[in-house]
Amino acid sequence: MTHNEKFGHSLNAIVMFFCINSYLIIVFGTGTFSMSIFEDQGAVSITTIFLLFLAQSFVLLEASSSKNKKHTIDWLLLAFILQIYLMREADFHRVFTEINVTKLKFYKDPDSPLLGKIIAGTFLVSFLLFSVYLGVKYFKQLLSSFLRMKPWAISSALWFCLLSLSQILDKSRLNSSEDLRIKNIEEMFELSAAIYLLTALFLWRNHRLTVSD
C-alpha cells in the first residue's frame, strides 16, 4: 500500500467519524443545537448545497485541465448532473411550482405550465441519459478500483450508498417519525453523501496527479 493510499483510507475513516460524531453531538447535545438545523432552510441543507457547489467546481477544474477531449466532455456531463443534483437539494422547482418536477404528477397536472413541463422534462431526461451513459462507461473502472481498495473508489461507493439510503428514508415512514433523532437521519445522510462526493473527487485528483508523476 502506497503512502497516498494510506492517506486516502485514513481520510475516508476520518470523514466517517466526523459525520457520525457531528450527528450524535447535534441530536443529543440538547441546549447546544436546535433541531431546526435539519430543516429545509437549515444549516445542514445549506451546507450540503455549498459542498455540492464545491464538488461541481472541482469537476469543472478537471474538465478545463483535461488533455483528452472525450474526458473533457465526460467531466462537463458530470458537472451538468451535479447542477441538477444541487438544484434538487435546493428545491429549486419551487420557483415555478410546488409539485416536485421529478414526479409524474407534475406532468399530468393541467394547472402546471406547458413551458415549465418542457423545460423541466428536458433537464430531467438529459440528467437520466447522462447518468446512464457515464455509469455504463465507467462502471468497470469503478468496480475494479473498488475491489482493489482504491480510496477514491471507496469514497465514491460511500457517496452512492449514503445518497441512496437518504432517498429511501425520505420515502419511508421514518421520515414522518415524531422522534427528530430518527427523522433527521435522512438529512444527515444527504450531508454525509455530499462530503464523500467531494472527498472522492479530491482523492481522485490526488491519485491522478500521483500516477502522472
N, C-alpha and C positions, 0 to 999 in steps of 0.2 A: 504494500500500500504506500503510495507516494505521500509526501508532506501535504500537498494540496488536497488529496482525498481525505486525509485525516482532519484537515481544517474544515472541509465540506461536511463530513459526518458530524463533527463537533458543532458546527453551525446549525445543522438540522436539529440536533438534540437540544441545543440552547433555545432555538425558536419554539420547539415543543414545550420546553419547561416554561418559557416566558408566557406563552398563551394560556397554559393550564394555571400557572401561578397568578396571572393577571385576573383570570375569571374567578378564581377562588377568593382572591383578595377583595374583588368588587362585590360579589354576591354575599359574602359572609362578613365583610367589613362594614357592618351596619354603623351608620353615622359618619362614615368616611366618604362613601359614594352614594349617589342617588340612582335608583333603578331606571330613571329617565335617560340615563346614559345609553341604554339599549334601544330607545325608541327610534323611529324612522328619522327623526330630526336630531337624534342624539349624537354624542361624540363618537360612539363606536361606528355608526353608519358613515359619518363624515370622514373618519379615519380610514375606513375601508375604501371609500371613493378616492381619497388622496393617494392611497397606496396603489390603486389601480391606475391613476394618472402617472405615478412614478414608473410603474411597470410598462405602460404604453410608451413613455419617454425612452425607456431602456430599449424597447423593441424598435422604435424609430432610429435610435442610435445605431443599432445593429444593421438596420436597413441602409442607412446612409454610409456606413463603413464597409459594407459587404462588397467584395470584388466580383462576385458572381451575380449576374442579373436575375437568374432564376431564384436565388436565395433572397435577393432584394425584394422581389415580388412576394415571396412567401412571408417575409417579415412584414411587409405592408398589409398583406391579408390578415396577419395576426393582429396588427395594430387596429384594423377595422373591427375584428372580433372583440378586441378589448374595449373599443369605443361603445359597442352595443352592450357589452358586459357592464361597463360603468354607468351607462345611461339607464340600464335596468336597475342597478343598485340605487341610483338616484331617483327612481320612479319618474323619469323624465316624461313618460307618456301622459302624466297628469297635466302637462302644458295644454293639451287639446282634448283629453278625455279622461274620465275617471275609471274607465274599463281598461284592464291590462291588455295591451296590444298583442301579447303572446297567447291570448286565449281566443278560441274560435267565436266566442260570444261577441267580441268586439266587431268582427267582420259580418256577423249576422244581424247586428243591431241596426235597424233602419234609421235611427237617430244619429248614428256615427257618420261624420262627413266622408264622402267618397274619396276626396283628395287625401284625407288622413289615412284611409284604408289602403290606398295605393302606395303612399309613401312608407307607411309602417310595414305593409306587406312586402314591399321591395327590399327594405332593410332586413326584415326577418328572414326572408328566403335567401338573401345573399349571405347572411350570418350562418344559416344552416349549411349552405353549399360550401362555403369557405371552410367551415369547421370539419365537414366530412372530408373535403379534399386534403386538408393538412393532416387530419387524423389518419387517413389511409396512407398518405405519402410517408409519414414519419413514424408510424406505429412500430414497425420492425426495429428501427433505430432506438426508439424509446424503450421498447421491451428488452432489447439486447443490452442496452446501457443499464436498465434497472436490474436485470439478472446479474450483471457484473458489478452491481452495487455502486454505480457512479452517483456521487452526491446530488448532482443536478437532476438526474432522473428520479431519484428518491423524493426530492423536493417536488418535482412535477407530479408524481404519483400522490403525494400527500395533499397537494393542492386540489387535484381532481377528486380524491376521496372526500375531503372536507367540504368542498363545494357541493358534491352530490348529496352528502349527508344533510347539509343545510337545506337543500331543496326538498328532500324527503321529509325532514322535520317541519318545514314550512307548511306542508300539506297534510301533516298528521295532527292527531288530537293533542299532542304535546304542545303544539303552538298556541292552543287556546287554554292551556293549563292556568289555573289561578295561582300556582306557585311560580313566581317570577324566576326563581333559580333554575327551573326546568324550561320555562318558556323562552328565556333569553339565551339558551344554549345555541339556538339556531343563528342568532346574530353573532355570537362568538365564533361559531364555525365559519361564517362568512368572512369575518375579520381574519381569522387564522388562515383561511384559504388564500386571501389576498397577500398576507405576509409570506406564505410559502411560494406563491407565484413570483413575487419579487425576489425571493431567495433563490428560486430555480434559475431565474434569468441572470442573477449575479454570479451564481456558481457555473452556469453555462459559459458566460463570458470569460470567467477566470479559467475554466477548462480549455476553451478555445485558444486563448492567448498563451497558455502554457504549452499546448500542443504545437502551436505555430512557432514558438520559440525553440 
